[in-house]
Amino acid sequence: AANQAAIAVARARLLEAERRRADEHKALLDTIADLSSALELSRVLQAVIARAVTLLGVTGGEVAIFEEESGELVVVASENIGKSSTGTRLKIGEGAMGTVAKTLEPLIIPSYHDWLGRSSKYADVMVHSVMAAPLLIGRRLVGAIATVHADPARVFGVEDLRLLNLFAPQAAIAIENARLYEEAQRQRQYFAELVLNSPVAIVTLDREHRVKECNPAFEK
């Protein structure tokens, strides 16, 4: 009887684990679909942090983008961390996100205010545990993400880290795609204005050699 009870308990635990994994898989697929549906960078960034908070069941979090020109991380979206951190700059190696940007490895901090690596820029933030991960395309740094929890009873564990590691690459791809799209839009606008204001006549023909577009100089 004892063996049968033990087997039943083991099966119940296995079924619960399989159900949890199925729920996580669906949530991750929904996240990928949501992130892929937007190309405007500001919307993608807000979607990334909102989805991370929901998927991981945390209090809040923030996302930073790596700025190659300055070599710094710039916080571009945050949610419910106790302050508006958007615009905050972190050096590589500074704070939780700066640390993961340097090591290119995720990090769990059980008690943030006892952690010696905390940034003074977050001294007034009342959070308990922190989990951060780099956002990478291959080994190239795109940014970093941090999730926080205010409840001292909630300590991030291996399963939380596993979920974050599944989420982070999808977030990195969505952010990079949005950045590339915005850059392409800026270049398109630049060349359109260049053609429009050029003193040289410029004309675009279709395959039948009919005039498709022309600038004001051509019409003179």
Phi and psi in degrees as a GROMACS rama.xvg file:
@    title "Ramachandran Plot"
@    xaxis  label "Phi"
@    yaxis  label "Psi"
@TYPE xy
-63.8494  -39.7802  ALA-2
-64.4452  -42.5281  ASN-3
-63.4954  -39.492  GLN-4
-64.8941  -41.0653  ALA-5
-64.7423  -40.5647  ALA-6
-64.3077  -41.9911  ILE-7
-62.9264  -42.2674  ALA-8
-63.8141  -42.4618  VAL-9
-63.5985  -41.2886  ALA-10
-64.7878  -41.6994  ARG-11
-62.3249  -41.5645  ALA-12
-65.6227  -39.7986  ARG-13
-64.2091  -44.0331  LEU-14
-63.3943  -40.133  LEU-15
-64.9478  -40.3853  GLU-16
-65.3618  -41.0393  ALA-17
-65.6162  -39.5366  GLU-18
-64.8153  -41.9797  ARG-19
-63.8273  -41.9729  ARG-20
-64.0689  -39.2447  ARG-21
-64.3702  -42.0187  ALA-22
-63.2446  -41.6877  ASP-23
-64.4644  -40.5391  GLU-24
-63.2121  -43.6553  HIS-25
-64.0331  -43.715  LYS-26
-62.5351  -37.6766  ALA-27
-68.5599  -40.6436  LEU-28
-63.8897  -41.2466  LEU-29
-62.4297  -38.3739  ASP-30
-63.9689  -45.9294  THR-31
-61.027  -43.3465  ILE-32
-63.8302  -40.9153  ALA-33
-65.7138  -45.3584  ASP-34
-68.6625  -33.4152  LEU-35
-75.1661  -17.5548  SER-36
-81.7655  -12.3996  SER-37
-115.557  142.527  ALA-38
-119.873  -15.103  LEU-39
-73.7699  122.576  GLU-40
-56.4904  -44.8012  LEU-41
-61.4143  -39.0079  SER-42
-68.4655  -40.0859  ARG-43
-62.5254  -43.5102  VAL-44
-63.3242  -43.6585  LEU-45
-66.4096  -37.3303  GLN-46
-66.0274  -37.7742  ALA-47
-59.7551  -51.0237  VAL-48
-71.0638  -36.7573  ILE-49
-63.8971  -42.8758  ALA-50
-67.4951  -38.3971  ARG-51
-62.5432  -43.4905  ALA-52
-61.5743  -43.6707  VAL-53
-68.9762  -47.5581  THR-54
-63.0883  -41.0102  LEU-55
-92.8721  -8.53828  LEU-56
64.0008  47.1855  GLY-57
-111.569  171.959  VAL-58
-71.15  -44.6669  THR-59
-170.424  -167.875  GLY-60
178.246  -178.046  GLY-61
-152.558  157.854  GLU-62
-125.085  137.706  VAL-63
-125.188  147.626  ALA-64
-107.545  140.063  ILE-65
-80.4188  122.475  PHE-66
-97.99  107.37  GLU-67
-64.3236  -34.769  GLU-68
-61.3352  -43.5201  GLU-69
-95.5767  -16.9739  SER-70
71.9984  25.4673  GLY-71
-122.934  162.825  GLU-72
-92.9252  138.9  LEU-73
-121.998  120.322  VAL-74
-69.7029  124.212  VAL-75
-117.338  -10.9053  VAL-76
-157.809  138.737  ALA-77
-146.219  156.996  SER-78
-147.434  118.812  GLU-79
53.1894  51.2361  ASN-80
-108.795  5.14641  ILE-81
99.7835  -4.64122  GLY-82
-160.58  163.677  LYS-83
-88.9547  105.256  SER-84
-96.0616  -1.50797  SER-85
-57.5125  130.499  THR-86
98.332  -13.0181  GLY-87
-64.2748  135.612  THR-88
-107.564  135.211  ARG-89
-125.718  132.673  LEU-90
-74.9051  154.875  LYS-91
-62.2712  124.453  ILE-92
99.835  -8.0845  GLY-93
-95.4794  125.537  GLU-94
69.3126  -172.157  GLY-95
-66.1518  -49.0137  ALA-96
-70.1852  -36.3732  MET-97
-64.2318  -34.3014  GLY-98
-66.8753  -46.5834  THR-99
-70.3285  -27.5141  VAL-100
-68.1954  -29.7066  ALA-101
-80.2235  -44.5594  LYS-102
-84.9911  -20.5243  THR-103
59.7246  28.8332  LEU-104
-130.195  147.37  GLU-105
-69.3202  165.66  PRO-106
-148.239  136.576  LEU-107
-113.518  129.681  ILE-108
-119.064  102.841  ILE-109
-60.5777  -38.5554  PRO-110
-135.776  101.367  SER-111
-62.8443  -40.0821  TYR-112
-75.2316  -11.3339  HIS-113
-96.9949  -3.50918  ASP-114
-82.5173  127.625  TRP-115
-70.0816  -19.126  LEU-116
-89.8974  5.62078  GLY-117
-65.4861  150.928  ARG-118
-88.6967  140.766  SER-119
-64.3026  -20.0086  SER-120
-69.7343  -12.5898  LYS-121
-118.064  23.2791  TYR-122
-63.5153  -28.6102  ALA-123
-93.5509  5.77353  ASP-124
-90.4432  120.822  VAL-125
-94.7269  76.7171  MET-126
-119.083  160.271  VAL-127
-100.715  -75.0787  HIS-128
-101.789  150.203  SER-129
-132.855  141.913  VAL-130
-133.042  128.252  MET-131
-132.328  156.464  ALA-132
-150.293  147.451  ALA-133
-75.252  151.689  PRO-134
-103.609  113.77  LEU-135
-124.318  144.943  LEU-136
-112.626  103.138  ILE-137
68.4777  -118.537  GLY-138
-110.63  10.0363  ARG-139
-88.8904  129.132  ARG-140
-76.6177  124.351  LEU-141
-102.051  -36.6726  VAL-142
176.68  -155.411  GLY-143
-152.219  156.838  ALA-144
-132.636  140.942  ILE-145
-129.922  137.376  ALA-146
-118.701  145.754  THR-147
-131.258  156.556  VAL-148
-136.033  135.877  HIS-149
-89.7401  -16.3071  ALA-150
-81.7193  118.359  ASP-151
-60.7688  -22.5555  PRO-152
-76.628  -15.9073  ALA-153
-97.5982  113.294  ARG-154
-117.562  127.809  VAL-155
-63.6161  140.93  PHE-156
-127.736  -166.474  GLY-157
-61.7031  -40.7043  VAL-158
-66.7353  -38.1635  GLU-159
-62.5919  -43.0319  ASP-160
-65.6354  -36.955  LEU-161
-62.3544  -43.6858  ARG-162
-64.8771  -42.1495  LEU-163
-62.9869  -38.5775  LEU-164
-67.8425  -26.7527  ASN-165
-75.7185  -36.1405  LEU-166
-77.4689  -42.0452  PHE-167
-55.3841  -45.6518  ALA-168
-62.1367  -36.0883  PRO-169
-67.0506  -39.3611  GLN-170
-64.7169  -41.4106  ALA-171
-62.0762  -43.3026  ALA-172
-64.8868  -43.3209  ILE-173
-62.8625  -42.7504  ALA-174
-66.0824  -43.7144  ILE-175
-64.4511  -41.5485  GLU-176
-61.7493  -42.3939  ASN-177
-65.8893  -38.6642  ALA-178
-65.5034  -42.7886  ARG-179
-64.3333  -40.2302  LEU-180
-63.5486  -44.8447  TYR-181
-65.8765  -37.0211  GLU-182
-65.6067  -41.0934  GLU-183
-63.1983  -39.2138  ALA-184
-64.9873  -39.9577  GLN-185
-65.089  -42.1247  ARG-186
-65.646  -39.5362  GLN-187
-62.5184  -43.2224  ARG-188
-64.7113  -40.152  GLN-189
-61.6608  -48.304  TYR-190
-69.7496  -32.4427  PHE-191
-63.8572  -42.1112  ALA-192
-70.5553  -33.916  GLU-193
-62.8829  -45.1606  LEU-194
-66.5153  -42.2063  VAL-195
-61.6964  -39.3975  LEU-196
-96.4988  1.06728  ASN-197
-69.6581  137.094  SER-198
-76.1795  -9.88688  PRO-199
-90.232  137.138  VAL-200
-67.942  125.977  ALA-201
-128.032  130.848  ILE-202
-134.886  143.294  VAL-203
-113.368  129.255  THR-204
-108.831  151.83  LEU-205
-88.0156  -172.1  ASP-206
-66.0962  -23.583  ARG-207
-91.9933  11.7121  GLU-208
63.4772  28.2812  HIS-209
-93.8232  148.56  ARG-210
-67.0814  120.897  VAL-211
-98.9804  -45.4699  LYS-212
-145.719  152.041  GLU-213
-153.403  156.976  CYS-214
-96.381  168.002  ASN-215
-55.6912  -33.6673  PRO-216
-64.2612  -30.9555  ALA-217
-70.3945  -31.3648  PHE-218
-79.3505  -13.117  GLU-219
